[in-house]
């Protein structure tokens, strides 16, 4: 469990499973699920509790094409509408 002035987080399952529950508003928690991560921990594919929220997180300004393709393929196979992603 981690707490700061802005949020409170707890593990959403066993600590070897990439699932966090984060509260920004009192007793209400949002789920964050790590679906994939590269070997060097530079890129991660993260979702909410359903198929409405999906993020590709990066420590770099760009994402290599092979990582992007692998993550998008996994997201599509999972049921996400990857054609609706907004790239920022």
C-alpha positions as CSV (number, residue, x, y, z in Angstrom):
1,X,0.0,0.0,0.0
2,X,1.2,3.5,-0.9
3,X,-0.3,6.8,0.2
4,X,0.4,10.3,-0.9
5,X,-1.4,13.6,-0.5
6,X,-3.2,12.9,-3.8
7,X,-3.9,9.2,-3.9
8,X,-4.0,5.9,-2.1
9,X,-3.1,2.6,-3.8
10,X,-3.3,-1.0,-2.9
11,X,-2.5,-4.2,-4.8
12,X,-5.6,-5.5,-6.6
13,X,-4.4,-9.2,-6.2
14,X,-1.2,-11.0,-5.4
15,X,1.8,-8.8,-5.6
16,X,3.2,-10.8,-8.6
17,X,0.1,-9.9,-10.6
18,X,0.2,-6.4,-12.3
19,X,-3.0,-5.1,-10.8
20,X,-3.4,-1.9,-8.7
21,X,-6.4,-0.3,-7.2
22,X,-5.9,3.5,-6.9
23,X,-8.1,5.9,-5.1
24,X,-8.1,9.6,-5.9
25,X,-11.5,10.4,-4.3
26,X,-11.9,8.9,-0.9
27,X,-13.3,5.4,-0.8
28,X,-13.7,5.0,-4.6
29,X,-11.0,2.9,-6.3
30,X,-10.0,2.6,-10.0
31,X,-8.4,-0.5,-11.4
32,X,-5.1,-0.4,-13.3
33,X,-4.1,-3.7,-15.0
34,X,-0.6,-4.2,-16.5
35,X,-1.2,-6.3,-19.6
36,X,2.3,-6.3,-20.9
37,X,5.7,-4.8,-20.2
38,X,9.0,-4.9,-22.2
39,X,12.0,-6.7,-20.8
40,X,13.7,-3.4,-19.8
41,X,10.6,-1.9,-18.1
42,X,10.6,1.1,-20.5
43,X,7.1,0.4,-22.1
44,X,3.9,-0.9,-20.6
45,X,0.5,-1.7,-21.8
46,X,-2.0,-0.8,-19.1
47,X,-5.8,-1.0,-19.0
48,X,-8.7,0.0,-16.7
49,X,-11.1,-2.6,-15.3
50,X,-12.9,-3.1,-18.7
51,X,-12.3,-2.4,-22.3
52,X,-12.9,1.4,-22.1
53,X,-9.5,2.5,-21.0
54,X,-6.1,1.6,-22.5
55,X,-2.7,3.2,-22.2
56,X,0.7,2.6,-23.7
57,X,3.1,4.1,-21.2
58,X,6.7,5.0,-22.2
59,X,9.8,6.3,-20.5
60,X,10.9,7.5,-23.9
61,X,9.5,10.1,-26.3
62,X,8.9,7.4,-29.0
63,X,7.8,3.8,-28.9
64,X,9.7,1.4,-31.2
65,X,7.6,-0.1,-33.9
66,X,8.1,-3.7,-32.7
67,X,6.9,-2.8,-29.2
68,X,3.9,-0.8,-30.6
69,X,2.9,-3.6,-32.9
70,X,3.1,-6.3,-30.2
71,X,1.1,-4.2,-27.7
72,X,-1.5,-3.2,-30.2
73,X,-1.9,-6.8,-31.3
74,X,-2.3,-8.0,-27.7
75,X,-4.8,-5.2,-27.1
76,X,-6.8,-6.1,-30.2
77,X,-6.9,-9.8,-29.3
78,X,-8.1,-8.8,-25.8
79,X,-11.0,-6.9,-27.3
80,X,-9.9,-3.3,-27.3
81,X,-10.8,-1.0,-30.2
82,X,-7.3,-0.1,-31.0
83,X,-8.4,2.0,-34.0
84,X,-9.9,4.5,-31.6
85,X,-6.7,5.1,-29.6
86,X,-5.7,8.7,-29.4
87,X,-1.9,9.2,-29.7
88,X,-0.4,12.1,-27.7
